[in-house]
Every structure is written in structure tokens, then in C-alpha cells.
Amino acid sequence: MNVWQSYHYLRQVYGVSRYFGRSKDEPALSQKLSFAAYHLAIPLFTLGRWDLLYTVWHGKASEFIIPLNIPDPILNLSWLLAAIGLVLGLVAEKIKFKHADEYDATGLIILLIYFAIHWFGFLSYEFYARGFLAITIFHAVQYIAVVFLLEEKQESSPRFATKRLLKLAPHGLTFLGFGTLLYLIGAAMQDYVFTLPNILYAKFSAVCLSTISAHHYLVDTVMWGRKTGP
């Protein structure tokens, strides 16, 4: 589950980069280099996080994760692949810049955040707890941003009440309110609804939340693997 979770987090950022950062006049070479940039870093961040947990927990397994000590040669090779990936990503953005009438730096920003935040959350020993929390928040905000923009693009219809609500206040404020509402609903479900059956089965809430997470990863594995555009 740990490796699947890490892979899922990383693949989502690539999907978001294609969703927000692609352009109509983007050359095919730039697309291929962008794909390589994100995926060459996946071994480092997945195996590196696994190795980090082994170090932090002194090799002791938890109820949900069995940490693994990754050999140094494999980690060193993973660092090299990630470095190559970063360079390829920057080259991809340079190519986009040269071919675009008006360059959109969204792809570049996402690329840099991808490497920075996953280094902080998956590889930094000193800040591993706060780093993973930052990644979890970052992961959730991506979902909220995608849903927010999709709702905003919908035509006025009784089915899309959010569309009308978005017109009542500036984007920043409505996005904050939208995210806060989703958080409150999720927190209420986790803290009050899922815990009620614990009276009958002590681990019901843990099983329920783990099942939701597994379903989440499975659906996203399919969703972010689909080709929706260039």
C-alpha cells in the first residue's frame, strides 16, 4: 500500500501538469520529455520514501506498512534518474517557450513543485512527518482545484448549483470556501460517522478509511492513465 500510495501521488501530479500545463502548439518532443521528467523521478520518490520509513522507524514494521532498507546502489541510481528527469523537464519547458506565442509557465511551476515537495515529504529525514502532511494537503488541493475549475466551466443549469455560487464572490474566496466545505464534510464523516460502528467492531473506522483509500488509488490509477488530450 505504501508503494502504491506514493506512485499514485506522483502520477497525479503528472496528470495535473498535463491538464493545466499543456498547450495547443506544444511540440510532440516536449510532451515526451515532460513524461520522462516526471516518471524518471518515480523510483527515487517511491523507493526513497520506503527507505526513509525504515530509517525513521529503525526497521520496525507498523500495522499498515513494512519498511524496507533499499540498498545504496539502487538509491544512487534513482537519484541519477531523477536528476536526468529534472533536466529533461526543464528542456521540455524551454522547447514550449520557443514554440509558444504566449508562454504559459504553469507547467514549469508544477514541475518544480513536484520535485521540491516530494523531496521534502518523501526524502527529508528531519521533516518527514511535516513533509508528508504537506504532500497530503498538496494532493488534496489538486483534486479540489480540478473539481472547482470543472464546475466553473459548466453551463448554468439546476444540476450545477456550484456554478452559480462561484459568481457571488472572487475566485480566491470561493475556492477557499469550496475547499473548506469539502474538508468539513470529510472530517465529519471520519470523526463521527465512521466511528459509530466501532462499538460493534473496534476497527471498523480504520477498515472503512483504508478501504476508501484503496478504492481512491484504484480509481485514480485508471483515471490518470487515460489520455484526455495532447
C-alpha positions in Angstrom: 0.0 0.0 0.0 2.9 2.4 0.8 4.4 2.0 -2.7 1.0 2.2 -4.4 0.2 5.3 -2.4 3.5 7.0 -3.3 3.2 6.1 -7.0 -0.4 7.3 -7.0 0.6 10.7 -5.5 3.4 11.1 -8.1 1.3 10.1 -11.1 -1.4 12.5 -10.1 1.0 15.5 -10.3 1.9 14.4 -13.8 -1.8 14.2 -14.8 -2.4 17.6 -13.3 0.6 19.0 -15.2 -0.9 17.8 -18.4 -4.4 19.1 -17.5 -3.2 22.6 -16.6 0.1 23.0 -18.3 -0.4 21.6 -21.9 -0.8 24.0 -24.8 -2.2 23.6 -28.3 1.0 24.3 -30.0 3.2 22.1 -27.8 5.6 20.0 -29.8 5.5 16.2 -29.5 9.1 16.2 -28.3 8.2 18.5 -25.4 5.3 16.1 -24.4 7.7 13.1 -24.4 10.3 14.9 -22.4 7.7 16.0 -19.9 6.5 12.4 -19.5 10.1 11.3 -18.9 10.8 14.1 -16.4 8.0 13.0 -14.0 8.4 9.3 -14.4 12.2 9.1 -14.1 11.8 10.5 -10.6 9.2 8.0 -9.5 11.8 5.3 -8.5 13.6 7.8 -6.2 10.5 9.1 -4.5 8.8 5.7 -4.1 11.9 3.7 -3.0 13.4 6.7 -1.2 10.3 7.1 0.9 10.3 3.3 1.7 13.9 3.6 2.8 13.2 6.7 4.8 10.5 5.0 6.8 12.9 2.1 7.5 15.4 4.7 8.9 12.8 6.7 10.9 11.2 3.6 12.4 14.5 1.8 12.9 13.4 -1.1 10.7 10.3 -1.9 12.7 7.1 -2.6 10.8 3.8 -0.9 11.7 0.3 -2.3 11.5 0.0 -0.9 7.9 3.5 -0.5 6.5 6.5 -2.8 6.4 9.6 -0.5 5.8 12.4 -1.8 3.6 16.0 -0.9 3.6 16.8 0.0 0.0 20.5 -0.8 -1.0 22.6 2.3 -1.6 23.5 1.5 -5.2 19.8 1.4 -6.1 19.1 4.7 -4.4 22.1 6.3 -6.0 20.9 5.2 -9.4 17.4 6.5 -8.6 18.9 9.9 -7.7 20.7 9.9 -11.0 17.5 9.1 -12.9 15.6 11.8 -11.0 18.3 14.4 -11.9 18.1 13.5 -15.5 14.4 13.7 -15.3 14.5 17.3 -13.9 16.9 18.4 -16.7 14.6 16.8 -19.3 11.6 18.6 -17.8 13.4 22.0 -18.0 14.4 21.2 -21.6 10.7 20.4 -22.3 9.7 23.8 -20.9 12.4 25.6 -22.9 11.0 23.9 -26.1 7.5 25.0 -25.2 8.8 28.6 -24.6 10.4 28.7 -28.0 7.3 27.5 -29.9 4.6 29.4 -28.0 3.3 32.8 -29.0 2.5 33.4 -25.3 4.3 31.1 -23.0 2.3 29.7 -20.0 4.7 28.9 -17.1 2.1 26.7 -15.3 3.9 23.5 -16.5 7.2 24.8 -15.2 5.8 25.8 -11.8 4.2 22.3 -11.4 7.4 20.6 -12.4 9.5 22.5 -9.8 6.8 21.9 -7.1 6.7 18.2 -8.0 10.4 17.8 -7.2 10.6 20.1 -4.3 7.6 18.9 -2.3 8.3 15.2 -2.8 11.9 15.7 -1.8 10.6 17.5 1.4 7.9 14.9 2.2 9.4 11.6 1.0 13.2 12.0 1.4 13.9 14.6 4.2 14.7 12.7 7.4 14.4 15.8 9.7 10.9 16.8 8.4 9.4 13.5 7.3 6.2 13.9 9.4 5.5 17.5 8.4 6.7 16.8 4.9 4.2 14.0 4.4 1.4 16.2 5.8 2.4 18.9 3.3 2.2 16.4 0.5 -1.2 15.1 1.7 -2.6 18.6 1.7 -1.0 19.3 -1.7 -2.5 16.1 -3.1 -6.0 17.1 -1.8 -5.8 20.7 -3.1 -5.1 19.3 -6.6 -8.4 17.4 -6.5 -10.3 20.5 -5.2 -8.7 22.7 -7.9 -9.7 20.3 -10.7 -13.3 19.9 -9.5 -13.5 23.7 -8.9 -12.5 24.5 -12.4 -14.7 21.8 -13.9 -17.7 23.2 -12.0 -16.8 26.7 -13.1 -16.8 25.7 -16.8 -20.3 24.1 -16.6 -23.2 25.9 -18.2 -25.8 27.4 -16.0 -28.1 24.5 -15.0 -30.0 23.3 -12.0 -27.5 20.4 -11.8 -24.6 22.7 -11.2 -25.5 24.9 -8.3 -21.8 25.5 -7.6 -21.6 27.3 -11.0 -24.0 30.0 -9.7 -22.3 30.2 -6.3 -18.9 30.8 -7.9 -20.3 34.1 -9.3 -21.1 35.5 -5.9 -17.5 36.2 -4.8 -13.9 36.5 -6.1 -12.2 33.3 -7.2 -9.8 33.1 -4.3 -12.6 33.4 -1.8 -14.9 30.9 -3.5 -12.1 28.4 -3.9 -11.3 28.7 -0.2 -14.9 28.3 0.8 -15.3 25.3 -1.6 -12.3 23.6 -0.1 -13.3 24.4 3.5 -16.8 22.9 2.9 -15.3 19.7 1.5 -12.9 19.4 4.4 -15.7 19.9 7.0 -17.8 17.2 5.3 -14.9 14.8 5.2 -13.8 15.5 8.8 -17.4 15.0 10.0 -17.6 11.6 8.2 -14.2 10.5 9.5 -14.6 11.7 13.1 -18.3 11.0 13.8 -20.0 8.8 11.1 -17.3 6.1 10.5 -16.5 5.8 14.3 -20.1 5.0 15.3 -19.9 1.2 14.3 -16.7 0.9 16.4 -19.0 0.0 19.2 -19.8 -3.3 17.4 -16.4 -3.8 15.7 -13.4 -1.9 17.2 -11.5 -1.4 14.0 -14.5 -0.5 11.8 -13.4 3.1 11.2 -9.8 2.0 10.3 -11.0 -0.6 7.9 -13.5 1.8 6.4 -10.9 4.5 5.8 -8.4 2.0 4.5 -10.9 0.7 2.0 -11.8 4.2 0.8 -8.1 4.9 0.3 -7.6 1.7 -1.7 -10.6 2.5 -3.8 -9.3 6.0 -4.3 -5.9 4.7 -5.5 -7.5 2.2 -7.8 -9.9 4.7 -9.4 -7.0 7.2 -9.9 -4.7 4.6 -11.4 -7.3 4.3 -14.1 -8.2 8.0 -14.3 -4.7 9.4 -14.6 -3.8 6.7 -17.0 -6.4 7.8 -19.5 -5.4 10.0 -22.4 -7.6 13.1 -22.5 -5.5 15.3 -24.8 -2.0 16.1 -26.0 
